[in-house]
């Protein structure tokens, strides 16, 4: 940690490239707010985006574009803390950001240029996975080898997505694989940070009650979730995957309750993490229901509980907290931050409910999109200035 702080203090370049979280959180939030209107225009009016129909482009840019960028920002900041090695800054960081931006631009290229879009887009996650492996292996940080493996699997799923030109099922399989990997990553890292941050908050205020520490129950919950998600990737509608997802959902609800999130109801920077994680068991249960009773549980409800819900809310909760903490500001929310969380939660709720109410689906989809755009635009406006400036 001392070497990391000294490296940051000695960095003399633009503040934006002094930490991985700065450019990736900012640009990913801009892209999250900009990509949804593009998708809505195609959804309601038809047409194509580059070499893709609207839906595959939307799936790819939300999972591998937006979430991939946030994961990069988080891990480029967290890994130096885990390993004690120097952070990626300056030109190497600019190079990584450039690869991410090229990947976003490649989605607008015409299909006649294939496989160029696949090569341009695939490069970022491959290079980023190599960076994570290098740092973790060099530090002999075995505890976080699963994180490096998950990033590698996400990179592989992204490459697989681009095989849709000659295998139509590639989009659905790679989508499920990406959702499964990111959900597992949330379950793993969320299981560390949510109870830890909650405990820090309760300790500072003298609360007697404490979140349950990580232990055998958490390891079993993680193993169950990974197994259920793997079965879902292989066969999303089988009875086995449905039952496994349902059981995993129940276990992760119990895990969430053990963290005693209600103790921190006064601080949105803490309760947002708990609400974000709530979408994990909700999504697992809804996907399990879609396998066991598809006439009652639309597949897209469970899918968006994990994407718009768990991924959307959790990433915003992590981005706001990390941005404040690593720029020297108090890890406490203000009205703008709380508003961002509320907008994101409402966006996710509207998107999950939409397929259950056929007559209201177009209105709910539009409302969800508008709330999503406002949430991420709010992050850019409230947090963009602190990401562009030097730390306090």
C-alpha positions as CSV (number, residue, x, y, z in Angstrom):
1,X,0.0,0.0,0.0
2,X,2.8,2.4,0.8
3,X,4.4,1.9,-2.7
4,X,1.0,2.3,-4.3
5,X,0.4,5.7,-2.6
6,X,3.9,6.9,-3.4
7,X,3.4,6.0,-7.1
8,X,0.2,7.9,-7.2
9,X,1.7,10.9,-5.4
10,X,4.7,10.9,-7.8
11,X,2.6,10.7,-11.0
12,X,2.8,14.0,-12.9
13,X,0.5,13.3,-15.9
14,X,-3.1,14.1,-16.4
15,X,-5.2,13.2,-13.3
16,X,-7.6,11.2,-15.4
17,X,-4.9,8.6,-16.0
18,X,-3.5,8.4,-12.5
19,X,-5.8,5.5,-11.5
20,X,-7.7,2.9,-13.5
21,X,-11.0,3.8,-11.9
22,X,-10.9,7.4,-13.2
23,X,-11.2,6.9,-17.0
24,X,-13.0,3.6,-16.9
25,X,-15.7,4.7,-14.5
26,X,-16.2,8.0,-16.4
27,X,-16.2,6.6,-19.9
28,X,-18.3,3.6,-19.0
29,X,-21.0,5.7,-17.4
30,X,-21.1,8.0,-20.4
31,X,-21.4,4.9,-22.6
32,X,-24.2,3.4,-20.4
33,X,-26.2,6.6,-20.8
34,X,-25.5,6.9,-24.5
35,X,-26.0,3.3,-25.6
36,X,-29.5,2.9,-24.3
37,X,-31.1,5.6,-26.5
38,X,-29.4,4.1,-29.5
39,X,-30.8,0.7,-28.7
40,X,-34.3,2.2,-28.1
41,X,-34.3,4.0,-31.4
42,X,-33.6,0.7,-33.2
43,X,-36.0,-1.3,-31.0
44,X,-39.0,1.0,-31.7
45,X,-38.1,2.0,-35.3
46,X,-36.1,-0.9,-36.7
47,X,-32.8,-0.9,-38.5
48,X,-29.3,-2.1,-37.8
49,X,-26.3,-0.8,-35.9
50,X,-23.1,-1.5,-37.9
51,X,-23.0,-5.2,-38.6
52,X,-25.6,-6.2,-35.9
53,X,-29.3,-6.1,-35.4
54,X,-30.3,-3.9,-32.5
55,X,-30.7,-6.6,-29.8
56,X,-27.3,-8.3,-30.2
57,X,-25.6,-4.9,-30.2
58,X,-27.5,-3.9,-27.0
59,X,-26.5,-7.2,-25.3
60,X,-22.9,-6.9,-26.3
61,X,-22.4,-3.2,-25.4
62,X,-24.1,-3.6,-22.0
63,X,-22.3,-6.7,-20.9
64,X,-18.9,-6.5,-22.6
65,X,-18.8,-2.7,-23.1
66,X,-20.3,-1.1,-20.1
67,X,-19.8,-3.8,-17.5
68,X,-16.4,-4.8,-18.9
69,X,-15.2,-1.2,-18.6
70,X,-16.4,-0.9,-15.0
71,X,-14.7,-4.3,-14.1
72,X,-11.5,-2.9,-15.6
73,X,-11.7,0.3,-13.5
74,X,-12.5,-1.6,-10.3
75,X,-9.8,-4.2,-10.7
76,X,-7.1,-1.8,-11.9
77,X,-7.7,0.0,-8.6
78,X,-8.3,-3.1,-6.3
79,X,-5.5,-5.4,-7.6
80,X,-2.7,-3.0,-6.5
81,X,-4.3,-3.0,-3.0
82,X,-4.5,-6.8,-3.0
83,X,-0.9,-7.4,-4.3
84,X,1.1,-4.3,-3.1
85,X,2.3,-3.8,-6.7
86,X,2.4,-0.5,-8.5
87,X,-0.8,0.5,-10.3
88,X,-1.2,0.8,-14.1
89,X,-0.9,4.5,-14.8
90,X,0.0,6.9,-17.6
91,X,0.6,5.5,-21.1
92,X,-0.1,1.9,-20.3
93,X,-3.5,3.0,-18.9
94,X,-4.1,5.2,-21.9
95,X,-3.4,2.2,-24.1
96,X,-6.0,0.1,-22.2
97,X,-8.6,2.8,-22.4
98,X,-7.8,3.2,-26.1
99,X,-8.5,-0.5,-26.7
100,X,-11.8,-0.2,-24.9
101,X,-12.8,2.8,-27.0
102,X,-11.8,1.1,-30.2
103,X,-14.0,-1.8,-29.1
104,X,-17.0,0.5,-28.7
105,X,-16.4,2.1,-32.1
106,X,-16.0,-1.3,-33.8
107,X,-19.6,-2.0,-33.1
108,X,-20.6,0.5,-35.8
109,X,-18.5,-1.0,-38.5
110,X,-20.3,-2.6,-41.5
111,X,-20.6,-6.5,-41.7
112,X,-18.4,-6.5,-44.8
113,X,-15.4,-5.8,-42.7
114,X,-15.7,-9.0,-40.5
115,X,-13.6,-10.2,-38.8
116,X,-12.1,-6.8,-38.1
117,X,-14.7,-5.8,-35.6
118,X,-14.2,-9.0,-33.7
119,X,-10.4,-8.5,-33.6
120,X,-10.7,-4.9,-32.5
121,X,-13.3,-5.5,-29.9
122,X,-11.8,-8.7,-28.5
123,X,-8.4,-7.2,-27.9
124,X,-9.4,-5.2,-24.9
125,X,-10.6,-8.0,-22.6
126,X,-7.8,-10.3,-23.7
127,X,-5.1,-7.7,-22.9
128,X,-6.8,-6.7,-19.7
129,X,-7.0,-10.4,-18.5
130,X,-3.3,-10.7,-19.2
131,X,-2.6,-7.6,-17.0
132,X,-4.7,-9.1,-14.2
133,X,-2.9,-12.5,-14.4
134,X,0.5,-10.8,-14.5
135,X,-0.2,-8.8,-11.4
136,X,-1.7,-11.6,-9.4
137,X,0.9,-14.2,-10.3
138,X,3.8,-11.8,-9.8
139,X,2.6,-11.1,-6.3
140,X,1.7,-14.8,-5.6
141,X,-1.7,-13.6,-4.6
142,X,-3.4,-17.0,-4.9
143,X,-6.6,-15.8,-3.1
144,X,-7.5,-13.8,-6.1
145,X,-6.8,-16.3,-8.8
146,X,-10.5,-16.9,-9.3
147,X,-10.9,-13.2,-10.2
148,X,-8.3,-13.6,-12.9
149,X,-10.0,-16.7,-14.2
150,X,-13.4,-14.9,-14.3
151,X,-12.0,-12.1,-16.4
152,X,-10.5,-14.6,-18.8
153,X,-13.8,-16.4,-19.1
154,X,-15.5,-13.0,-19.8
155,X,-12.9,-12.4,-22.6
156,X,-13.6,-15.8,-24.0
157,X,-17.3,-15.2,-24.0
158,X,-16.8,-12.0,-25.8
159,X,-14.8,-13.7,-28.6
160,X,-17.5,-16.4,-28.8
161,X,-20.1,-13.7,-29.2
162,X,-18.5,-12.6,-32.5
163,X,-19.0,-16.1,-33.9
164,X,-22.7,-15.3,-34.5
165,X,-22.0,-14.8,-38.2
166,X,-21.7,-18.6,-38.7
167,X,-23.3,-19.9,-35.6
168,X,-26.7,-18.2,-34.7
169,X,-26.7,-19.6,-31.2
170,X,-23.5,-17.9,-30.3
171,X,-25.3,-14.7,-29.1
172,X,-27.5,-16.5,-26.6
173,X,-24.8,-18.8,-25.3
174,X,-22.2,-16.0,-24.9
175,X,-24.8,-13.8,-23.3
176,X,-25.6,-16.4,-20.7
177,X,-21.9,-17.1,-20.2
178,X,-21.2,-13.4,-19.6
179,X,-24.1,-13.0,-17.3
180,X,-23.0,-16.1,-15.3
181,X,-19.4,-14.9,-15.0
182,X,-20.3,-11.3,-14.0
183,X,-22.9,-12.6,-11.5
184,X,-20.3,-15.0,-10.0
185,X,-17.9,-12.1,-9.8
186,X,-20.5,-9.9,-8.0
187,X,-21.2,-12.8,-5.6
188,X,-17.5,-13.3,-4.9
189,X,-16.4,-9.6,-4.5
190,X,-19.7,-8.4,-3.2
191,X,-19.4,-11.1,-0.5
192,X,-16.2,-9.4,0.6
193,X,-17.1,-5.7,0.3
194,X,-20.7,-5.5,1.3
195,X,-20.3,-7.0,4.8
196,X,-17.0,-5.3,5.3
197,X,-18.3,-1.8,4.4
198,X,-21.4,-2.4,6.5
199,X,-19.2,-3.5,9.5
200,X,-17.1,-0.4,9.1
201,X,-20.1,1.8,9.2
202,X,-21.7,0.1,12.2
203,X,-18.4,0.0,14.2
204,X,-18.0,3.7,13.7
205,X,-21.4,4.3,15.3
206,X,-21.1,1.8,18.1
207,X,-23.7,-0.7,16.9
208,X,-23.6,-4.0,18.9
209,X,-24.9,-6.0,15.9
210,X,-22.4,-7.0,13.2
211,X,-22.7,-8.5,9.7
212,X,-21.8,-12.2,9.6
213,X,-18.1,-12.6,8.6
214,X,-17.2,-14.6,5.5
215,X,-17.1,-18.3,6.4
216,X,-18.2,-21.8,5.4
217,X,-21.7,-20.7,4.6
218,X,-20.4,-18.1,2.1
219,X,-18.2,-20.6,0.4
220,X,-21.1,-23.0,0.1
221,X,-23.3,-20.2,-1.3
222,X,-20.7,-19.3,-3.9
223,X,-20.2,-22.9,-4.9
224,X,-23.9,-23.4,-5.3
225,X,-24.3,-20.2,-7.4
226,X,-21.5,-21.1,-9.7
227,X,-22.9,-24.6,-10.2
228,X,-26.4,-23.4,-10.9
229,X,-25.2,-20.7,-13.3
230,X,-23.0,-23.3,-15.1
231,X,-26.0,-25.5,-15.5
232,X,-28.0,-22.6,-16.8
233,X,-25.4,-21.6,-19.4
234,X,-25.4,-25.2,-20.6
235,X,-29.2,-25.7,-20.7
236,X,-31.3,-22.7,-19.4
237,X,-34.6,-24.5,-19.5
238,X,-33.8,-27.8,-17.9
239,X,-35.4,-28.9,-14.7
240,X,-31.9,-29.4,-13.1
241,X,-30.8,-25.8,-13.9
242,X,-34.2,-24.5,-12.7
243,X,-34.1,-26.3,-9.4
244,X,-30.4,-25.4,-8.8
245,X,-31.1,-21.7,-9.6
246,X,-34.0,-21.7,-7.2
247,X,-32.0,-23.2,-4.4
248,X,-29.1,-20.8,-5.0
249,X,-31.5,-17.9,-4.9
250,X,-32.9,-18.9,-1.5
251,X,-29.3,-19.5,-0.1
252,X,-28.2,-16.0,-1.4
253,X,-31.2,-14.4,0.2
254,X,-30.1,-15.9,3.5
255,X,-26.6,-14.7,2.9
256,X,-27.8,-11.2,2.3
257,X,-29.9,-11.2,5.5
258,X,-26.8,-12.3,7.4
259,X,-25.1,-9.0,6.4
260,X,-27.7,-7.0,8.4
261,X,-28.1,-4.3,5.8
262,X,-31.0,-2.6,7.6
263,X,-28.5,-1.4,10.2
264,X,-27.2,1.1,7.7
265,X,-30.5,2.5,6.4
266,X,-29.3,6.1,7.1
267,X,-26.3,5.8,4.7
268,X,-27.2,5.3,1.0
269,X,-23.6,4.5,0.1
270,X,-24.0,1.3,2.2
271,X,-27.6,0.4,1.7
272,X,-27.2,0.7,-2.1
273,X,-24.8,-2.2,-2.0
274,X,-27.4,-4.3,-0.2
275,X,-30.1,-3.4,-2.6
276,X,-27.8,-4.1,-5.5
277,X,-27.0,-7.5,-4.1
278,X,-30.7,-8.2,-3.5
279,X,-31.1,-8.5,-7.3
280,X,-28.7,-11.5,-7.3
281,X,-31.1,-13.8,-5.5
282,X,-34.1,-12.2,-7.2
283,X,-32.6,-12.9,-10.6
284,X,-31.6,-16.5,-9.6
285,X,-35.1,-17.2,-8.4
286,X,-36.8,-15.7,-11.5
287,X,-34.5,-17.6,-13.9
288,X,-35.2,-20.8,-11.9
289,X,-38.9,-20.0,-12.3
290,X,-38.5,-19.4,-16.0
291,X,-37.0,-23.0,-16.3
292,X,-39.6,-24.7,-14.1
293,X,-42.7,-22.7,-15.0
294,X,-42.1,-20.6,-18.2
295,X,-45.7,-19.6,-18.6
296,X,-45.5,-17.8,-15.2
297,X,-42.0,-16.4,-15.2
298,X,-40.7,-14.6,-18.4
299,X,-37.1,-15.4,-19.1
300,X,-36.3,-11.7,-19.6
301,X,-37.4,-10.8,-16.0
302,X,-34.8,-12.9,-14.4
303,X,-32.2,-11.9,-17.0
304,X,-32.7,-8.2,-16.3
305,X,-32.8,-8.7,-12.5
306,X,-29.2,-9.8,-12.9
307,X,-28.2,-7.2,-15.5
308,X,-30.1,-4.0,-15.0
309,X,-30.6,-4.9,-11.3
310,X,-27.5,-6.5,-9.8
311,X,-25.0,-5.2,-12.4
312,X,-26.5,-1.8,-12.8
313,X,-27.1,-0.9,-9.2
314,X,-24.0,-2.6,-7.8
315,X,-21.7,-1.0,-10.3
316,X,-23.0,2.5,-9.5
317,X,-22.7,1.8,-5.8
318,X,-19.1,0.7,-6.2
319,X,-18.2,3.5,-8.6
320,X,-19.5,6.2,-6.3
321,X,-17.8,4.8,-3.2
322,X,-14.5,4.1,-4.9
323,X,-14.5,7.5,-6.7
324,X,-15.0,9.4,-3.4
325,X,-12.6,7.3,-1.4
326,X,-9.7,7.3,-3.9
327,X,-10.0,11.0,-4.6
328,X,-9.7,11.9,-0.9
329,X,-13.4,12.6,-0.2
330,X,-15.5,11.2,2.6
331,X,-17.2,7.9,1.9
332,X,-20.6,9.4,2.6
333,X,-23.4,10.1,0.2
334,X,-24.9,13.4,-0.7
335,X,-28.4,14.1,-2.2
336,X,-27.1,13.7,-5.8
337,X,-25.6,10.3,-5.0
338,X,-28.7,9.0,-3.2
339,X,-30.7,10.2,-6.2
340,X,-28.5,8.2,-8.6
341,X,-29.1,5.1,-6.6
342,X,-32.9,5.6,-6.5
343,X,-33.0,6.2,-10.2
344,X,-31.0,3.0,-10.9
345,X,-33.2,0.9,-8.6
346,X,-36.4,2.2,-10.2
347,X,-34.9,1.6,-13.7
348,X,-34.2,-2.0,-12.8
349,X,-37.6,-2.6,-11.1
350,X,-39.5,-1.2,-14.2
351,X,-37.4,-3.5,-16.5
352,X,-38.1,-6.6,-14.4
353,X,-41.8,-5.9,-14.1
354,X,-42.3,-5.1,-17.8
355,X,-42.6,-8.6,-19.2
356,X,-45.2,-9.5,-16.6
357,X,-47.5,-6.7,-17.8
358,X,-48.0,-7.1,-21.5
359,X,-50.2,-4.1,-21.9
360,X,-47.8,-1.9,-20.2
361,X,-44.6,-3.3,-21.5
362,X,-43.7,-0.5,-24.0
363,X,-44.3,2.2,-21.4
364,X,-42.4,0.3,-18.7
365,X,-39.5,-0.3,-21.1
366,X,-39.4,3.4,-22.0
367,X,-39.6,4.4,-18.3
368,X,-36.8,2.0,-17.4
369,X,-34.6,3.4,-20.2
370,X,-35.3,7.0,-19.1
371,X,-34.5,6.2,-15.5
372,X,-31.3,4.4,-16.5
373,X,-30.2,7.3,-18.6
374,X,-30.9,9.8,-15.8
375,X,-29.0,7.6,-13.3
376,X,-25.8,7.4,-15.4
377,X,-26.0,10.9,-16.6
378,X,-26.3,11.9,-13.0
379,X,-23.1,10.0,-12.2
380,X,-21.3,11.7,-15.0
381,X,-22.4,15.2,-13.9
382,X,-21.8,14.6,-10.1
383,X,-18.6,12.5,-10.3
384,X,-17.1,13.5,-13.6
385,X,-15.4,16.6,-12.1
386,X,-13.8,14.7,-9.3
387,X,-12.5,12.0,-11.7
388,X,-10.9,14.7,-13.9
389,X,-9.3,16.6,-11.0
390,X,-6.4,15.7,-8.7
391,X,-7.3,14.0,-5.4
392,X,-7.9,16.2,-2.4
